[in-house]
């Protein structure tokens, strides 16, 4: 396969059920409006965005049960290749409630089935067979049974065959996964603050914390800041990209959309990939934040269209740091 292929790894995929209410009231009774189902899980979302952008992608991970069959069929219909290791237990079914009045999404996520050692070993064997120059996105929560350092282990499998890694995880999975030296890491502000012992991060402290992640092969940290956009920190350059204000249909998958742009960018730079000047980093930042913003205008985890991303790029404001 081409080295420009992006493989996504989702250990804990989900069938996402998204419903709308006029106003979410704690303890109240609600009449559900539009209800939709989507293939979900961070890596799965990344693959769906990549395919919508016309890129080559293959979704890997652990998957089982009827909801898993539904998820896999949805990916097939969208043109996303899949090579999941099957589990006997069904994958998660997560519920997202969109409050239309506030433009806020509340998520109710299941824990997920247990990942046994045999399934993890089979997935690692797949990663050892990736083509040189390919990109592997390791993303999302770890299910019960998966060791906390599994992302570092998976990165080692990818490294052995010459593939590059993008890591998008949280808390201990992120902290321990950094030992695998992913080329790109994409925490959000809260995840970065966790790595810093819970300290609130703003301004220069935020940039310093992002740059602290740039160790070994890790050459880019993209810190998503929600409605405020994102910070992109390379070794010699940094850019703050402010997102335009929009009325969100669903914020679920916005960070995954940003991850997809980063992975595609990395896949098209097989040799010297690190940003060598501020302009290169600024162009990447503009594309990533425009894509994430365009996504929140779409319902559920539905990926944005290319034309929507292009229209949004002109509204992203950049500041080189």
C-alpha positions as CSV (number, residue, x, y, z in Angstrom):
1,X,0.0,0.0,0.0
2,X,1.0,3.6,-0.5
3,X,3.0,5.3,2.3
4,X,0.4,8.1,2.1
5,X,-2.2,5.8,3.6
6,X,-3.4,6.8,7.1
7,X,-4.3,4.0,9.5
8,X,-6.4,4.8,12.5
9,X,-6.4,2.6,15.6
10,X,-9.4,2.7,17.9
11,X,-9.4,0.2,20.8
12,X,-12.7,1.4,22.1
13,X,-15.0,2.3,19.2
14,X,-18.7,3.1,19.6
15,X,-22.0,3.4,17.9
16,X,-22.9,7.0,18.7
17,X,-26.5,7.9,19.1
18,X,-27.1,11.7,18.9
19,X,-30.4,13.3,19.9
20,X,-31.5,16.9,20.1
21,X,-33.6,18.6,22.8
22,X,-34.8,22.2,22.9
23,X,-33.3,22.7,26.4
24,X,-31.6,20.2,28.6
25,X,-32.9,20.4,32.2
26,X,-31.4,18.2,34.9
27,X,-34.1,15.9,36.3
28,X,-36.5,16.9,33.7
29,X,-38.5,15.0,31.0
30,X,-37.4,15.7,27.4
31,X,-39.0,15.2,24.0
32,X,-36.3,14.1,21.7
33,X,-36.0,15.9,18.3
34,X,-33.8,14.7,15.5
35,X,-32.1,11.4,16.4
36,X,-29.2,10.0,14.3
37,X,-26.7,7.1,14.6
38,X,-23.0,7.3,13.6
39,X,-19.9,5.2,13.6
40,X,-17.9,6.6,16.5
41,X,-14.7,6.5,18.5
42,X,-11.8,8.9,18.0
43,X,-9.8,6.9,15.4
44,X,-13.0,6.0,13.6
45,X,-14.0,9.6,13.4
46,X,-10.5,10.5,12.0
47,X,-10.9,7.9,9.3
48,X,-14.3,9.2,8.3
49,X,-13.0,12.8,8.0
50,X,-10.0,11.6,6.0
51,X,-12.3,9.8,3.6
52,X,-14.6,12.8,3.3
53,X,-11.5,14.8,2.4
54,X,-10.5,12.3,-0.3
55,X,-7.6,10.7,1.5
56,X,-6.7,7.1,1.8
57,X,-7.5,5.5,5.2
58,X,-8.0,2.2,6.9
59,X,-9.7,1.9,10.3
60,X,-8.1,-0.7,12.7
61,X,-8.9,-1.6,16.3
62,X,-11.1,-3.9,18.3
63,X,-14.8,-4.4,17.5
64,X,-17.6,-6.7,18.4
65,X,-21.3,-7.5,18.5
66,X,-24.3,-6.1,16.6
67,X,-23.4,-2.5,17.2
68,X,-20.0,-3.3,15.8
69,X,-21.5,-4.8,12.7
70,X,-23.6,-1.7,12.2
71,X,-20.5,0.5,12.7
72,X,-18.5,-1.6,10.1
73,X,-21.3,-1.4,7.6
74,X,-21.5,2.3,8.0
75,X,-17.8,2.7,7.3
76,X,-18.2,0.5,4.2
77,X,-20.9,2.7,2.9
78,X,-18.8,5.7,3.4
79,X,-15.8,4.1,1.6
80,X,-13.6,3.6,4.6
81,X,-11.6,0.4,4.6
82,X,-11.6,-1.5,7.9
83,X,-9.6,-4.3,9.4
84,X,-10.8,-4.7,12.9
85,X,-9.9,-7.5,15.3
86,X,-13.2,-9.0,16.4
87,X,-14.3,-9.3,20.0
88,X,-17.1,-11.5,21.3
89,X,-18.7,-8.7,23.3
90,X,-20.5,-5.8,21.6
91,X,-18.8,-2.4,21.3
92,X,-20.1,0.6,23.2
93,X,-23.3,2.5,22.4
94,X,-22.8,6.1,23.4
95,X,-25.5,8.8,23.7
96,X,-25.0,12.5,22.9
97,X,-27.6,15.0,23.8
98,X,-27.5,18.3,21.9
99,X,-29.1,21.3,23.8
100,X,-30.3,23.5,20.9
101,X,-30.9,26.6,23.0
102,X,-27.3,26.6,24.4
103,X,-25.5,25.0,21.5
104,X,-23.9,22.5,23.9
105,X,-23.5,18.7,23.6
106,X,-23.7,16.5,26.7
107,X,-22.2,13.0,26.3
108,X,-23.0,9.7,28.1
109,X,-20.3,7.2,27.2
110,X,-20.2,3.5,28.1
111,X,-17.1,1.9,29.4
112,X,-16.7,-0.6,26.6
113,X,-16.0,-4.4,26.4
114,X,-12.8,-5.9,27.9
115,X,-9.8,-6.2,25.5
116,X,-8.2,-9.6,26.0
117,X,-4.4,-10.2,25.5
118,X,-5.0,-12.2,22.3
119,X,-6.9,-9.5,20.6
120,X,-4.3,-6.9,21.5
121,X,-1.5,-9.1,20.2
122,X,-3.4,-9.6,16.9
123,X,-3.8,-5.8,16.6
124,X,-0.1,-5.3,17.3
125,X,0.8,-7.8,14.6
126,X,-1.2,-5.7,12.1
127,X,0.7,-2.6,13.2
128,X,4.0,-4.4,12.5
129,X,2.9,-4.9,8.9
130,X,2.2,-1.3,8.1
131,X,4.0,0.0,5.0
132,X,7.1,2.3,5.5
133,X,6.1,5.9,5.5
134,X,2.5,5.2,6.5
135,X,0.9,7.2,9.3
136,X,-0.8,5.5,12.3
137,X,-3.2,7.6,14.4
138,X,-3.5,6.1,17.9
139,X,-6.6,7.7,19.4
140,X,-9.2,7.5,22.1
141,X,-9.7,5.8,25.5
142,X,-8.3,2.5,26.4
143,X,-10.9,-0.2,27.2
144,X,-10.8,-2.5,30.3
145,X,-8.0,-5.0,30.0
146,X,-5.7,-2.8,27.9
147,X,-2.5,-1.8,29.8
148,X,-2.1,1.9,30.4
149,X,1.1,2.0,28.4
150,X,-0.4,0.3,25.3
151,X,0.0,3.3,23.1
152,X,3.7,3.4,23.7
153,X,3.8,-0.3,22.8
154,X,1.8,0.3,19.7
155,X,4.0,3.2,18.7
156,X,7.0,0.8,18.9
157,X,5.3,-1.6,16.6
158,X,4.7,1.2,14.1
159,X,8.3,2.4,14.4
160,X,9.7,-1.0,13.7
161,X,8.2,-1.0,10.1
162,X,9.0,2.7,9.4
163,X,5.5,4.1,10.0
164,X,5.0,7.5,11.8
165,X,2.6,8.1,14.7
166,X,0.0,10.7,15.7
167,X,-1.2,10.4,19.3
168,X,-4.5,11.7,20.5
169,X,-5.2,10.3,24.0
170,X,-5.9,11.6,27.5
171,X,-4.6,11.3,31.1
172,X,-2.4,8.3,31.8
173,X,-2.8,6.9,28.3
174,X,-1.4,10.1,27.0
175,X,1.3,10.5,29.6
176,X,2.6,7.0,29.1
177,X,2.0,7.1,25.3
178,X,4.5,10.0,25.0
179,X,7.3,7.5,25.7
180,X,6.6,6.1,22.2
181,X,7.8,9.4,20.8
182,X,4.9,10.1,18.3
183,X,5.8,12.5,15.6
184,X,2.7,14.6,16.4
185,X,0.7,14.8,19.7
186,X,-2.7,16.4,20.0
187,X,-3.9,17.0,23.5
188,X,-6.6,19.5,24.5
189,X,-6.1,22.1,27.1
190,X,-7.5,19.9,30.0
191,X,-5.3,17.0,28.9
192,X,-2.2,19.2,28.8
193,X,-3.1,20.6,32.3
194,X,-3.3,17.0,33.6
195,X,0.2,16.4,32.4
196,X,1.3,19.5,34.3
197,X,-0.3,18.4,37.6
198,X,-3.6,20.2,37.1
199,X,-2.2,23.7,36.9
200,X,-4.3,26.1,34.8
201,X,-2.4,27.0,31.6
202,X,-2.7,30.3,29.8
203,X,-0.4,32.4,27.6
204,X,3.3,31.7,27.9
205,X,2.7,28.8,30.4
206,X,0.5,27.1,27.8
207,X,3.2,27.4,25.2
208,X,5.9,26.2,27.5
209,X,3.8,23.2,28.5
210,X,3.2,22.3,24.8
211,X,6.8,22.7,23.9
212,X,7.7,20.4,26.8
213,X,6.1,17.6,24.9
214,X,8.6,17.9,22.0
215,X,11.0,15.2,23.0
216,X,12.9,12.8,20.8
217,X,11.0,12.2,17.5
218,X,8.0,14.3,18.7
219,X,8.2,17.5,16.6
220,X,4.7,19.1,16.8
221,X,2.2,19.6,19.6
222,X,-1.3,20.8,18.6
223,X,-3.3,21.8,21.6
224,X,-7.0,22.2,20.9
225,X,-8.7,25.0,22.9
226,X,-12.3,24.4,22.1
227,X,-14.1,27.5,20.8
228,X,-10.9,29.5,21.2
229,X,-9.2,27.5,18.5
230,X,-5.8,25.8,19.0
231,X,-2.1,26.3,19.7
232,X,0.4,24.7,17.4
233,X,3.9,24.4,18.8
234,X,7.0,23.2,16.8
235,X,10.6,23.4,18.0
236,X,11.3,26.8,16.6
237,X,7.9,28.2,15.7
238,X,4.4,28.5,17.3
239,X,1.1,29.7,16.1
240,X,-2.2,30.5,17.9
241,X,-5.1,30.0,15.6
242,X,-8.4,31.6,16.8
243,X,-11.6,29.9,15.6
244,X,-14.5,31.9,14.2
245,X,-17.6,32.1,16.4
246,X,-20.3,29.8,15.0
247,X,-23.5,28.3,16.3
248,X,-22.7,24.6,16.9
249,X,-24.9,21.8,15.7
250,X,-22.6,19.2,17.4
251,X,-19.1,19.6,18.9
252,X,-18.5,15.9,19.0
253,X,-15.7,15.0,16.7
254,X,-14.3,18.5,16.3
255,X,-10.9,17.5,17.8
256,X,-10.9,14.4,15.8
257,X,-11.3,16.5,12.6
258,X,-8.2,18.5,13.6
259,X,-6.3,15.2,14.2
260,X,-7.3,14.1,10.7
261,X,-5.8,17.2,9.1
262,X,-2.6,16.7,11.1
263,X,-2.4,13.1,10.0
264,X,-3.0,13.9,6.4
265,X,-0.4,16.6,6.5
266,X,2.2,14.2,8.0
267,X,1.3,11.5,5.4
268,X,2.2,13.8,2.6
269,X,5.6,14.6,4.1
270,X,7.5,11.3,4.1
271,X,11.0,12.7,4.8
272,X,11.6,16.2,6.4
273,X,8.2,16.7,7.8
274,X,8.7,19.1,10.8
275,X,7.6,22.7,10.1
276,X,10.7,24.6,9.0
277,X,9.2,28.1,9.0
278,X,6.4,30.0,10.5
279,X,4.4,30.2,7.2
280,X,4.3,26.4,6.9
281,X,3.0,26.0,10.5
282,X,0.5,28.8,9.9
283,X,-0.9,27.1,6.9
284,X,-1.3,23.9,8.8
285,X,-2.9,25.7,11.7
286,X,-5.4,27.5,9.5
287,X,-6.5,24.3,7.8
288,X,-6.8,22.3,11.0
289,X,-8.9,24.9,12.9
290,X,-11.0,25.7,9.8
291,X,-11.8,21.9,9.5
292,X,-12.7,21.6,13.2
293,X,-14.9,24.7,13.1
294,X,-16.7,23.4,9.9
295,X,-17.3,20.1,11.7
296,X,-19.3,21.7,14.6
297,X,-21.8,23.0,12.0
298,X,-22.6,19.3,11.1
299,X,-25.0,17.1,13.1
300,X,-23.7,14.2,15.1
301,X,-20.2,13.1,14.1
302,X,-20.8,13.8,10.5
303,X,-17.6,15.0,8.8
304,X,-17.4,18.5,7.2
305,X,-17.3,18.8,3.4
306,X,-14.2,20.1,1.7
307,X,-16.0,23.2,0.4
308,X,-17.1,24.0,4.0
309,X,-13.5,23.8,5.2
310,X,-12.3,26.1,2.4
311,X,-14.9,28.7,3.2
312,X,-14.0,28.6,6.9
313,X,-10.3,29.1,6.3
314,X,-10.6,32.8,5.6
315,X,-12.3,33.3,9.0
316,X,-9.5,31.8,11.0
317,X,-7.3,34.4,12.7
318,X,-3.6,33.6,13.2
319,X,-1.0,34.9,15.6
320,X,2.7,33.8,15.4
321,X,4.2,33.5,18.8
